[in-house]
Amino acid sequence: MAASPLEIRAFRRSTDLADVADLWATALAPDWPVLADGLELLRSGYVAVRDGRCVGMVGVAVDDVVLPRSEGSSGGGGGGEGDGAPTSSVRFLAVTPDERRQGIATRLVEHALGDLRRRGVRQVAAGSGAGPYIWPGVPLDRQDAVGFFDALGWEEPQVVTDLTADLRDDGFGEQLAGFAPPAGIALAVAVPDQRPRIVEFEDAHFPWWTRWYREPGHDVLVATDESGDIVGTLLFSGPGHVTVYWPLLGDDSAEISCVGVASSQEGRGVGSAMVARASLELQARDAGVCHIGWVERVAFYRRVGYTPWRQYSMRSRTL
């Protein structure tokens, strides 16, 4: 018997979200169980429906800048301001196992790309690329997804890594205490009246991160020199549901992100001292596993005691 016709239509969150949650559980678990905060990010896209059943979904997002989250120096490191044209991401893509290898994922993606072209989008990324994201790129533990984007010709400029550390491990606090700031550098958790100066620092050194420093919900660790000038910053938060991955990492998980040091202080150990200090602050709050995402300089975080957790292929396509 011939298969029933497949319908591709716009995702309707109010009626489709529960079906997409079931699709996620069927298509991506157990490696990637349903992430409640990830579902919350699915606001627009397209679903594939056969006989009234959701068999596939592509989630898309549009923004005006690409937003890396982990590390950097004022000399570069992961992104920059957009050129005025909107950027977009394929935030989510899944097809139920019994409907794979029938071209459904390709139809969903091409349908979404056609819509994005009409909206003036010129660059699309797989994963991140338009505000908050579920995955930075295509998870390398999903080789079917990697092969799919390979077949469609999406470019891979790099692979990035997520790292974690269990702050409850015996001896980890003692290890962190060995990363003292260099002479002339003071570390402290920012107070509210420092926020304008912090935003100025981000605008000058890491403009792609300014957005995150303006948003509430994070603490900021600040490194200052002997003149009181800011020379480094990072964001940290937790314990709690502070990362999209809390179902995997625990209800008491924590997160460190947007670690940046001014070029004048590079190579002095300021970054390592900041990560260690933020980790100790989180440990004192009884945080469990701490997550650091979108990392290129893996060796830097390994020195402080963090180990690789997941990796992602950073795929993109020009329209």
C-alpha positions as CSV (number, residue, x, y, z in Angstrom):
1,M,0.0,0.0,0.0
2,A,1.3,3.4,-0.9
3,A,2.2,5.8,1.9
4,S,-0.2,8.5,2.7
5,P,0.7,12.0,1.5
6,L,3.1,14.0,3.6
7,E,2.1,17.6,4.6
8,I,4.7,20.2,5.4
9,R,3.2,23.1,7.3
10,A,4.1,25.9,9.8
11,F,4.7,24.8,13.4
12,R,1.8,25.8,15.6
13,R,3.2,25.9,19.1
14,S,-0.1,25.9,20.9
15,T,-1.2,22.6,19.3
16,D,2.0,21.0,18.1
17,L,4.4,21.3,21.0
18,A,3.3,18.1,22.8
19,D,3.7,16.1,19.6
20,V,7.1,17.6,19.0
21,A,8.1,16.5,22.6
22,D,7.0,13.0,21.7
23,L,9.0,13.2,18.5
24,W,12.1,14.4,20.4
25,A,11.8,11.5,22.8
26,T,11.4,9.0,20.0
27,A,14.1,10.4,17.7
28,L,16.9,11.6,20.0
29,A,16.8,9.8,23.3
30,P,18.5,8.3,25.2
31,D,21.6,10.3,24.2
32,W,19.6,13.5,24.1
33,P,16.5,13.1,26.3
34,V,13.8,15.8,26.0
35,L,15.2,19.1,27.4
36,A,12.4,21.1,28.9
37,D,14.2,24.5,28.3
38,G,15.0,23.4,24.8
39,L,11.3,22.8,24.0
40,E,10.7,26.3,25.4
41,L,13.0,27.7,22.7
42,L,11.0,26.2,19.8
43,R,8.9,29.1,18.7
44,S,8.9,28.8,14.9
45,G,9.6,26.3,12.2
46,Y,7.8,23.6,10.2
47,V,6.4,20.2,10.9
48,A,6.0,17.2,8.7
49,V,2.6,15.4,9.2
50,R,1.4,12.1,7.9
51,D,-2.1,10.7,8.7
52,G,-2.4,13.4,11.4
53,R,0.9,12.3,13.1
54,C,3.9,14.6,13.5
55,V,6.8,12.7,11.9
56,G,9.3,15.5,11.7
57,M,10.1,19.0,12.7
58,V,12.6,21.8,11.9
59,G,12.9,24.6,14.4
60,V,14.3,27.9,13.1
61,A,15.3,31.2,14.8
62,V,16.2,34.6,13.4
63,D,18.4,37.3,15.0
64,D,20.8,40.0,13.9
65,V,24.1,38.8,15.4
66,V,26.0,35.5,16.0
67,L,26.5,35.0,19.7
68,P,29.4,32.7,20.9
69,R,29.2,32.1,24.7
70,S,32.4,30.6,26.1
71,E,35.8,32.2,25.9
72,G,37.9,34.9,24.2
73,S,40.5,37.6,24.1
74,S,40.2,41.1,22.9
75,G,42.2,40.0,19.9
76,G,39.4,37.7,18.7
77,G,38.0,34.3,19.6
78,G,34.6,33.2,18.3
79,G,32.5,35.8,16.6
80,G,31.6,39.4,16.0
81,E,29.0,41.8,15.0
82,G,26.7,41.1,12.1
83,D,26.7,43.1,8.9
84,G,23.1,44.3,9.3
85,A,21.4,41.4,7.6
86,P,19.5,39.0,9.8
87,T,21.2,35.7,10.7
88,S,19.4,32.5,11.4
89,S,19.8,29.0,12.8
90,V,18.3,25.6,12.3
91,R,17.7,25.3,16.0
92,F,16.2,21.8,16.0
93,L,15.7,19.0,13.5
94,A,14.3,15.5,14.0
95,V,12.5,12.8,12.1
96,T,10.8,9.8,13.7
97,P,12.9,6.7,13.1
98,D,10.3,4.8,11.1
99,E,10.1,7.7,8.6
100,R,13.8,8.2,8.0
101,R,15.6,7.9,4.7
102,Q,12.6,9.2,2.8
103,G,13.8,12.7,2.3
104,I,11.7,14.3,5.0
105,A,14.5,16.1,6.8
106,T,15.7,17.5,3.5
107,R,12.2,18.7,2.6
108,L,11.8,20.3,6.0
109,V,15.2,22.1,5.8
110,E,14.8,23.3,2.3
111,H,11.3,24.5,3.1
112,A,12.7,26.5,6.0
113,L,15.6,27.9,3.9
114,G,13.2,29.1,1.2
115,D,11.2,31.0,3.8
116,L,14.4,32.5,5.3
117,R,15.6,33.7,1.9
118,R,12.4,35.5,1.4
119,R,13.0,37.2,4.8
120,G,16.4,38.5,3.7
121,V,18.5,36.0,5.7
122,R,21.9,35.4,4.1
123,Q,23.6,33.1,6.6
124,V,22.2,30.1,8.4
125,A,23.9,28.1,11.1
126,A,23.0,24.6,12.4
127,G,22.4,24.9,16.1
128,S,23.3,28.3,17.4
129,G,23.5,31.6,15.5
130,A,20.4,33.5,16.5
131,G,20.1,34.1,20.2
132,P,19.7,31.4,22.8
133,Y,20.2,27.9,21.5
134,I,19.8,24.2,22.4
135,W,23.1,23.0,20.9
136,P,26.0,25.1,19.7
137,G,26.2,23.1,16.5
138,V,25.5,19.6,15.3
139,P,26.2,17.1,18.1
140,L,29.0,14.8,17.1
141,D,27.4,11.9,18.9
142,R,24.6,12.1,16.3
143,Q,26.6,10.9,13.3
144,D,23.3,10.6,11.3
145,A,22.9,14.3,11.7
146,V,26.5,15.0,10.8
147,G,26.1,12.9,7.7
148,F,22.9,14.7,6.8
149,F,24.5,18.2,6.8
150,D,27.5,16.8,5.0
151,A,25.3,15.5,2.2
152,L,23.6,19.0,1.9
153,G,27.0,20.7,1.6
154,W,26.9,22.7,4.9
155,E,30.4,23.9,5.7
156,E,32.2,23.0,8.9
157,P,34.7,25.7,10.0
158,Q,35.4,24.2,13.3
159,V,34.5,21.8,16.1
160,V,33.7,23.1,19.6
161,T,33.5,21.3,22.9
162,D,31.3,21.5,26.0
163,L,33.2,20.7,29.3
164,T,32.0,19.9,32.8
165,A,33.4,19.5,36.3
166,D,31.8,18.0,39.3
167,L,32.3,20.6,42.0
168,R,31.4,18.0,44.7
169,D,34.5,15.9,43.9
170,D,36.9,15.5,46.8
171,G,40.0,17.6,46.3
172,F,38.6,19.7,43.5
173,G,38.4,22.8,45.7
174,E,42.0,22.4,46.7
175,Q,43.0,22.1,43.1
176,L,41.1,25.3,42.2
177,A,42.7,27.1,45.1
178,G,46.1,26.7,43.3
179,F,45.0,29.2,40.6
180,A,45.6,32.5,42.3
181,P,45.4,35.7,40.3
182,P,48.7,37.2,39.2
183,A,50.3,40.2,41.0
184,G,48.3,43.4,40.7
185,I,45.0,41.7,39.7
186,A,42.0,41.5,42.0
187,L,39.0,39.3,41.5
188,A,35.5,40.0,42.9
189,V,31.9,39.3,42.2
190,A,30.5,42.5,40.6
191,V,28.1,44.7,42.5
192,P,25.1,46.4,40.7
193,D,26.8,49.8,40.2
194,Q,29.6,48.2,38.3
195,R,27.3,47.0,35.5
196,P,27.7,50.1,33.3
197,R,31.5,49.8,33.3
198,I,31.2,46.1,32.6
199,V,29.0,46.7,29.6
200,E,31.6,49.3,28.4
201,F,34.3,46.7,28.7
202,E,32.3,44.2,26.7
203,D,31.6,46.7,24.0
204,A,35.3,47.6,23.7
205,H,36.7,44.0,23.9
206,F,34.0,41.5,23.3
207,P,31.0,43.2,21.6
208,W,29.5,39.8,20.6
209,W,28.9,39.1,24.4
210,T,27.5,42.5,25.4
211,R,24.0,41.1,25.0
212,W,24.5,38.4,27.6
213,Y,26.0,40.9,30.1
214,R,23.0,43.1,29.8
215,E,20.6,40.2,30.6
216,P,19.6,39.4,34.2
217,G,20.1,36.1,35.9
218,H,23.9,35.9,35.9
219,D,26.5,36.9,38.4
220,V,29.6,38.6,36.9
221,L,33.2,37.9,38.1
222,V,35.4,40.9,37.4
223,A,39.2,41.1,37.2
224,T,40.6,44.6,37.8
225,D,44.2,45.9,37.7
226,E,46.0,48.1,40.1
227,S,44.4,51.2,38.6
228,G,40.9,49.7,39.1
229,D,40.4,49.2,35.4
230,I,38.4,46.1,34.3
231,V,40.7,43.6,32.5
232,G,38.6,40.5,32.5
233,T,35.1,39.2,33.1
234,L,33.0,36.0,33.1
235,L,29.4,35.1,33.7
236,F,28.4,32.4,36.2
237,S,25.1,31.1,37.6
238,G,23.6,28.4,39.7
239,P,22.9,26.1,41.3
240,G,19.6,25.3,39.6
241,H,18.1,25.1,36.2
242,V,20.6,27.6,34.7
243,T,21.6,25.6,31.7
244,V,19.4,24.0,29.0
245,Y,21.2,20.7,29.9
246,W,20.0,20.5,33.5
247,P,18.0,17.3,32.9
248,L,21.3,15.7,32.0
249,L,23.5,17.5,34.6
250,G,21.2,17.7,37.6
251,D,18.9,20.0,39.4
252,D,21.8,21.6,41.1
253,S,23.9,22.2,38.0
254,A,25.8,25.5,37.4
255,E,27.2,27.3,34.4
256,I,30.2,29.5,33.5
257,S,30.3,31.4,30.2
258,C,31.7,34.4,28.3
259,V,35.2,34.2,29.8
260,G,37.2,37.1,28.4
261,V,40.5,38.8,29.2
262,A,41.9,42.0,27.7
263,S,44.8,41.5,25.4
264,S,47.1,43.5,27.7
265,Q,46.7,40.7,30.3
266,E,46.9,37.6,28.1
267,G,49.3,34.9,29.2
268,R,49.4,35.9,32.8
269,G,46.9,33.4,34.2
270,V,44.1,35.9,34.7
271,G,41.6,33.7,32.8
272,S,42.5,30.5,34.7
273,A,42.2,32.4,38.0
274,M,38.8,33.7,37.1
275,V,37.4,30.3,36.1
276,A,38.8,28.8,39.4
277,R,37.4,31.6,41.5
278,A,33.9,31.3,39.9
279,S,34.0,27.6,40.4
280,L,34.8,28.1,44.0
281,E,32.0,30.5,44.4
282,L,29.6,28.0,42.9
283,Q,31.0,25.2,45.0
284,A,30.3,27.3,48.1
285,R,26.7,27.6,46.9
286,D,26.5,23.7,46.9
287,A,26.4,23.5,43.1
288,G,26.9,20.1,41.5
289,V,28.1,19.7,38.0
290,C,29.3,23.0,36.3
291,H,29.0,23.3,32.6
292,I,31.1,25.4,30.2
293,G,29.9,25.5,26.6
294,W,31.1,26.4,23.2
295,V,34.9,26.0,23.9
296,E,37.7,26.1,21.4
297,R,40.6,26.3,23.8
298,V,40.0,23.0,25.5
299,A,43.5,22.8,27.1
300,F,42.9,26.0,28.9
301,Y,39.9,24.6,30.8
302,R,41.5,21.2,31.3
303,R,44.2,22.9,33.4
304,V,41.6,24.1,35.8
305,G,40.0,20.7,36.1
306,Y,37.3,20.7,33.5
307,T,36.9,17.7,31.1
308,P,35.2,17.3,27.7
309,W,31.6,16.3,27.8
310,R,30.1,16.8,24.3
311,Q,31.4,18.1,20.9
312,Y,29.6,19.9,18.1
313,S,30.3,20.4,14.4
314,M,29.7,24.1,13.7
315,R,27.9,23.9,10.4
316,S,26.7,26.9,8.3
317,R,25.3,27.7,4.9
318,T,25.2,30.9,2.8
319,L,21.9,31.5,1.1
